[in-house]
Amino acid sequence: MSDYESLRHFADSWGLLAMTLLFLGFVSWTFRPGARRRHDEAAAMIFRSHADD
């Protein structure tokens, strides 16, 4: 089995599982209960006055 075939087999099995778990981790981190305040601040940031600068 060549290196390409070995890496292809790994990517098709464990690589897909790793990417799926990473995606689910990112989604759960984004929608966690404590993140709402930060997301609201980021959403309102463009409406703030730049007079403080």
N, C-alpha and C positions, 0 to 999 in steps of 0.2 A: 504494500500500500504506500503510495507516494505521500509526501508531506501535504500536498494540496488536498488529497482525498481525506487525509486524517483531520486537517483543519476544517474542511467542509463538513465532515461528519460531526465534529464537535460543535460547530456553529449551528447545525441543523437541530441538535438535541439540547445540549446544555447551554449553548449561547442563547437560544430562543427562550429558555426558561429564565436565564439570568436577566435578559432584557425585559421580560414580562414582569418579573419581581421588582426590577428597578423602576419600571413605569408605574406599577401599583404603589410603590413606596413614594414616588414623587407626587402622585395624585393624592394619596392619603396625607402627606405632609402639607400640601396646599390647602386641603379642606379640613384641617384639624381645627378644633374649637378655638384655640388661642390665637389663631392667625387672622381673625376677622378684623381686629383693630388695625393691624398693619396693612391689610388689603384696602381697608377704607381710607387710610391715610395716603396710600399710594394712588388711589383713584382720585382723590381730591387735590393732589399735589399740583396739577396743572392749572387749577383755578386760584391758587394763592397769589397774592400780590408780591412783586419783586422789589417793593420799597425798602425791604430790610437790607438789600445788597449794597 
